[in-house]
Amino acid sequence: MNFRQLKYFVATAETGQVSRAAADLAISQSSVTTAIRELEAELGADLFIRTAHGMEMTQSGRELLALAYEILTKLDEAVNIRERASGTRGKIVVATTYTVIGYFLPYHLDRLARLHPNLDIQIHELNRESVEEGLLSNRFDIAIVLTSNISNPELETEPLIRSPRRLWLPQGHRLASKRRVTFEEVAGEDYVMLTVDEAANTTMKYWNFGTIQPRVRLRTSSIEAVRSMVANGQGVTILSDMVYRTWSLEGKRIVTVETSPPVPTMDVGLAWRRGIALQPPVQALFDYFRLAFNAPQLP
């Protein structure tokens, strides 16, 4: 057993699909499949049940996932001993938005606390307009936001991840077996429209590329409401992989399919006021994210 195998296993468990895990890791699907088979052979147990819609974890898989998280966390701590001993200290005021703090930031805040225990990172959740105003007035040192929503020329941005958007469907839906689904086909279904973090505005931008419109059944700021409605067959939606989960709160499965044409990605990254000099505490946070997301992937 090695760390590469564990990393590939965790990615597959989190995404529910070998293809998506491979895309997130920037490696081939065969590399992921081989790593999982090697783990299963070594442990003498099946970690996943292979289905037409993806990979469902077995009880052995769920037990290994909990251990894998612990192992990989300890590895991170060992690799970053030098950063923990750097002595960087000070206060950082960070702005963020609903989706980022809910689906991206907590894991990294935990890592930053362990790597830089002398940093006081203060988080403020706001809408995009308030984040931008706070950066320009120097109320915030830096922001971690949906950079794909920011176009203010007075701000600089650096994307960290680009999360693909796909069509969400309930398991067994007539479109679920297709490789790609056109917008004409989506327009024939009831549509559940997420509104939080300007999601509705973003959605209409790529729908407006054509002459068709979604048949909106419900607009809601709750991602869990969207997830449940899709899983229960009450509509479909197009959302990013970052907020995708295989199961709804009721335990019903959600599958995803590519759209044709593809829609723009949801980008998460850093934003700061153009021209300012980053102070050492902010530079430490900046460097952490750059290292975390720009370091070469394991082969």
LINQUI-V152721 format. One record per residue. N is the residue number from 1. PSI is psi in whole degrees, 0 to 359 (NA if undefined). Layout:
# LINQUI-V152721
N | PSI
N | PSI
This chain:
# LINQUI-V152721
1 | 136
2 | 172
3 | 327
4 | 314
5 | 317
6 | 320
7 | 318
8 | 322
9 | 314
10 | 317
11 | 320
12 | 319
13 | 320
14 | 325
15 | 335
16 | 3
17 | 136
18 | 319
19 | 319
20 | 322
21 | 317
22 | 319
23 | 318
24 | 326
25 | 353
26 | 44
27 | 178
28 | 154
29 | 324
30 | 327
31 | 319
32 | 313
33 | 317
34 | 316
35 | 318
36 | 317
37 | 322
38 | 318
39 | 314
40 | 321
41 | 319
42 | 322
43 | 342
44 | 33
45 | 147
46 | 132
47 | 335
48 | 153
49 | 122
50 | 126
51 | 173
52 | 341
53 | 1
54 | 205
55 | 118
56 | 130
57 | 141
58 | 177
59 | 320
60 | 322
61 | 318
62 | 322
63 | 318
64 | 324
65 | 316
66 | 319
67 | 322
68 | 320
69 | 316
70 | 315
71 | 313
72 | 327
73 | 315
74 | 323
75 | 317
76 | 317
77 | 319
78 | 317
79 | 330
80 | 28
81 | 319
82 | 319
83 | 321
84 | 330
85 | 8
86 | 336
87 | 7
88 | 129
89 | 162
90 | 181
91 | 139
92 | 129
93 | 114
94 | 133
95 | 147
96 | 177
97 | 173
98 | 308
99 | 320
100 | 316
101 | 335
102 | 328
103 | 0
104 | 315
105 | 323
106 | 317
107 | 318
108 | 328
109 | 321
110 | 316
111 | 318
112 | 323
113 | 325
114 | 324
115 | 326
116 | 72
117 | 344
118 | 4
119 | 133
120 | 99
121 | 113
122 | 124
123 | 136
124 | 121
125 | 125
126 | 173
127 | 169
128 | 316
129 | 319
130 | 325
131 | 313
132 | 315
133 | 320
134 | 324
135 | 317
136 | 334
137 | 6
138 | 20
139 | 332
140 | 142
141 | 323
142 | 161
143 | 149
144 | 107
145 | 180
146 | 96
147 | 339
148 | 347
149 | 353
150 | 128
151 | 9
152 | 121
153 | 346
154 | 358
155 | 144
156 | 147
157 | 154
158 | 105
159 | 142
160 | 315
161 | 150
162 | 105
163 | 117
164 | 147
165 | 136
166 | 166
167 | 127
168 | 134
169 | 154
170 | 150
171 | 135
172 | 359
173 | 149
174 | 337
175 | 353
176 | 337
177 | 355
178 | 149
179 | 318
180 | 148
181 | 132
182 | 163
183 | 332
184 | 320
185 | 319
186 | 323
187 | 342
188 | 357
189 | 153
190 | 141
191 | 134
192 | 116
193 | 116
194 | 139
195 | 342
196 | 149
197 | 42
198 | 23
199 | 323
200 | 317
201 | 318
202 | 317
203 | 313
204 | 335
205 | 314
206 | 338
207 | 327
208 | 355
209 | 333
210 | 194
211 | 357
212 | 161
213 | 153
214 | 149
215 | 86
216 | 122
217 | 324
218 | 139
219 | 130
220 | 150
221 | 359
222 | 116
223 | 324
224 | 326
225 | 317
226 | 313
227 | 314
228 | 318
229 | 318
230 | 312
231 | 329
232 | 9
233 | 23
234 | 11
235 | 173
236 | 170
237 | 168
238 | 115
239 | 173
240 | 158
241 | 332
242 | 325
243 | 0
244 | 138
245 | 146
246 | 328
247 | 146
248 | 174
249 | 335
250 | 1
251 | 20
252 | 147
253 | 143
254 | 134
255 | 162
256 | 152
257 | 146
258 | 151
259 | 157
260 | 112
261 | 163
262 | 152
263 | 162
264 | 151
265 | 160
266 | 115
267 | 131
268 | 135
269 | 197
270 | 148
271 | 142
272 | 164
273 | 131
274 | 134
275 | 353
276 | 153
277 | 128
278 | 124
279 | 159
280 | 316
281 | 318
282 | 322
283 | 324
284 | 317
285 | 317
286 | 313
287 | 324
288 | 310
289 | 322
290 | 317
291 | 319
292 | 326
293 | 350
294 | 359
295 | 148
296 | 143
297 | 154
298 | 144
299 | NA
